[in-house]
Structure formats: structure tokens, C-alpha cells
Amino acid sequence: MITVNLYYKGINGHARAFADEMEASGIADAIRAEEGNLRYEYFQPIGDPETVLLIDSWSDQAAVDAHHASPMMKQLAELREKYDLHMTVERFVSEEYKSDEKY
């Protein structure tokens, strides 16, 4: 599994407005329906009202690549530009193991 944390930062509530528009427009639901998407959820840190965190998880790199090639990426980029957001990205790849008994 590949998980990407995207921190969208703006001013004057723009990051929250972006997330709200992603949900209201149906873009977020369309991404959730893509093959290999496991999680696509927005969160807002309690102490930082100008940042929204997106947790975006995919089954594998092929699913991520297909998502990045989808028409929704253009829509998403246009919304980021509309709200003048800046991003920080963290990427995590899960290790596969047969049992968590050792933890």
C-alpha cells in the first residue's frame, strides 16, 4: 500500500474552501471510485485553520500512476490554482508482513 499525505496550505480559509469544493463537486468521490484507491479523506489540524491534510492511499504504484494520468488531475490542479494553495507531500510505502505478532 502507498499512502501520500498532502498538506494544502493557504490563507483566508482557502485550504478549507478547496476541500469543500473537492467534496461538493464530486471530484473527491470520483477519485475514491478509482481502481486501487483505498482512502481519500480530508482533515483539518486543530491548531492550524489555514492547512488541510489529505490522506490518500492506493493499493500499489500502478494505481497511483493511473490516478495521476486521469482527467481529474487537471480539475484538481485548477482548483489548487483557484485557491492559491501550496503543498507539502509525504509518501509512505507499507511493508508487507505475514503477522503482526512480533509487534
N, C-alpha and C positions, 0 to 999 in steps of 0.2 A: 504494500500500500504506500502511496505517496501522498503526503499532506503538505499543503502550502498555506502558511499564514500570511495574509496580506493586510498590512496596516495602511488604511487610507486616511490621510491627514489633510484637513482643510481649515478654513476659517468661517466664522459666522454660521455654523451649523451645516456647512456644505457636505461634510462627510456623511452625516445622518440623512440629509436630503437625497444624496446619491443612493444610499442603501434603500431608502424608502421608495425611490423611483425604480430601482432594480426589481424590487418586490412587486410594486403596483403595475409595472409594465409587462410583467410575465417573463422577463429575461431570466431572472433567478430560477423560476420554475422550469424554464426550458433547459437551463444548464443542469438542474437536478435530474432531469429526464434523460440526459445524455448517457450513452453506453459507458459504463465504468465509473460513473460518479457515485461516490459513497456518502459525501457530505458537502453541503454548501450552505453555510449559516453565517449570518452577521451578528456581531456582538459590539457593545459599546463599553469601554472601560469606565468604571465608576468615577475615577479621578481625572478623566480626560475627555470632556464632551466634544472636542474637535477631532477625535480619532474614532474610526470604526474598524474593527477587526473582522476579516473574513477568514473562516476556516474552511478550506477547500480540499477534499480528499478524493483520491482516484485509485482505482484498482491496480493500475500499472502505468508505465511510461507511454505505452501506445494510446491509452485513453486520454492522457494529458495532451499528447500530440494532436489527437483528433479534435479535442476541445479547442486547442489553440488555432486549428485550421478552420474552425466553424465560423459561420457568418455572425454569430453572437459576439465574437471578439471585437468586431467593428463597432457594433452597438455599444458594447461595454466601454471601449476606448472613447467613443463620442461622449458618453455620459461622464467619464472621468474628466475629459476636457471641459465639458459644460460647467462642472462644479470646481474646476481648477484644483484637482486633488494631486497630492504627492504620495508615492507608495514606498513602503519598505517591505521586503519579502524575505520570509524564512521558509526553507524547504527541508522536509524530513522524510526519510525513507525508512519504513518499518523493517525490522529484522524478522525473518521467518524462524520460528522455532516450534517444536512439536508439543512442548508442555511448558507451562509457567510454574511448575512445581519448585524449580530451583530458586524462584524469586520469592 
